[in-house]
Amino acid sequence: MLRVLHRRLSDRTDTDSGVDVRAPGQRVNPNVRPGLSESSLRVPYSRIRELAEMAMGMEGVLKLYFGESNLPTPEFIKRAAVRALEEGYTFYTENAGLPSLRRAIVRHYARFQRVELDPASEIVVTASGVQALQVALRALLDPGDEALVMTPAWPNGSSIVAMANAKAVQIAQPLQGERYGIDFDAIERAVTPRTKLLIYTSPSNPLGWVATEDDQRRLLDFARRRGLWLIADEVYDRLYYGGQAIGEPVPSILRMATRDDAVAVVHSFSKSYCMTGWRVGWLVARADLAKMAAEFNEFVVSHAASFTQRAAEIALDEGESTVVSFVARLKENRDLCLDAMTRMPRLTVPSPDGAFYLFPKVEGLTDSFEFCKRLLFEKKVGLAPGVAFGAGGEGSIRLCYAASLEVLEPALERLSAFLEK
Ligand SMILES: Cc1ncc(COP(=O)(O)O)c(C=O)c1O
C-alpha cells in the first residue's frame, strides 16, 4: 500500500494538487505509513535533517549545517526567564501574547523601522517564527490554492503550504553576476486563478540576499495589482551588513505598506537573540489576518510559554548592545569565510548582505546531497546541500558561519582540501 502511494505520488505531474513532488531533489517522506493521510506524503522530507541525522551518529564532525549560532542565549535573557518564573509567569496568557510584549514589539518597530503599529490588533506573539508562518498560511490558504515561494529558501515555507493541502510554486532567484535577483517575469507568469500569496525572505536563508527598496516596491506593487497577500519573512532583519552602522536593520516591507495592504511579516527571537530553543516569535499582519492567526494559536499551542514571552520582552528592551556585538562578530566571520572560499577551486561565492550563511555554487555539481555526504564521511565537515532549499538550490552548498573560529577555520581548510582533490 505504501509503495502504491509512493508510486502514485512520484507519477504526479505539475498540475496535481499539493506540492509538486517532482520539484528538484524533493523526496517523498519515507516515514509516512499506510493509514496516515495521503496529503502527508506531499510534505517533503527535510534533506538538511537527513544529512544531520547521519552526522549525529559520528564523532568529531564540524557541524555547520543547521541555521543557528553556537553562542548560548545571553545571560540577561536567561536571568529574565528565571525571574519571570519566580514572579508568577506560569499561567495562560492571551492567544495573541502578553500585551506588554506586544507593546515592546511595537516600540521596537517604532525605533528601528519608524513604523507605527497597533499592539492590540496588528501583532500576534507566536511560539517561534515557524509557528507564525504556520498560523498565517493556515488562515490564508484553502486546499488546492497556490502559493508562490521565492527560492532557494528555508524549506519550511513550502512544506507548510503543502500541510495546508495547497501547492507551493517555487520560483528560483537567478544569480546575476555577483548578486541574486528576482525574476519578476517568472513571478508574473506563475500566477493562476488559484494563486493566493507570495512568500519571500529578506535577508534570505540560504542566499544572504537582501531585497532592495526597488525590489520591495515591485513586490508590493505586484501583490496589490494581482490581489495577492505578500508574506515577508524578516527573521534575519537585524543581521545586516549593508547598513551605515553595525546593528542597523534591513528596512522592513512595513515601511512601504499601508495598514490596509494585504501584507504580513514573520519574525522571531531565535536568530538575533540566540534563542532558537526558546520558541518565541511574532507575526505582524493586517488586522483581519492577525485576528484569525491569534484565534488559530488557540488550537496549535494556545500561546508561547508565559515566562519565555516575558524574557523576550526584556530581550527587546535591553538587548541592543548584545545584538550589535553579535552582528559585529558575524560580520568578521562572514569576511573570513568569504575570503577563504573565494580562493577555493570550483566555487563561485556571492557576497551576502545579511543572515549568517554563505551559499557558494560549485562548478559542475549536479548532486549536492551526495557532495555533502562525501564531505561528511571523508572530511567530517557538515554542510547543508543546496538541493534542500528548493528550485535553484541544486549545485550549491550552504555553510552557516555563526560558529566559533575553532570550528570555522578547520572546516574551511578541510573543504578546500576536499575541493582540490
Ligand atoms: C528564513 C527563516 N524563517 C524562519 C525561521 C524560523 O525560526 P524559528 O522557528 O526558530 O523562530 C528560520 C529558521 O531557520 C529561517 O531560516
The ligand as an ORCA input file, in Angstrom:
! r2SCAN-3c Opt
* xyz 0 1
  C      14.109     32.139      6.913
  C      13.669     31.582      8.231
  N      12.465     31.916      8.699
  C      12.023     31.467      9.872
  C      12.799     30.636     10.645
  C      12.193     30.134     11.906
  O      12.839     30.398     13.055
  P      12.196     29.944     14.422
  O      11.099     28.989     14.134
  O      13.305     29.330     15.199
  O      11.675     31.181     15.056
  C      14.057     30.225     10.183
  C      14.888     29.289     10.941
  O      15.845     28.724     10.471
  C      14.508     30.737      8.952
  O      15.716     30.428      8.462
*
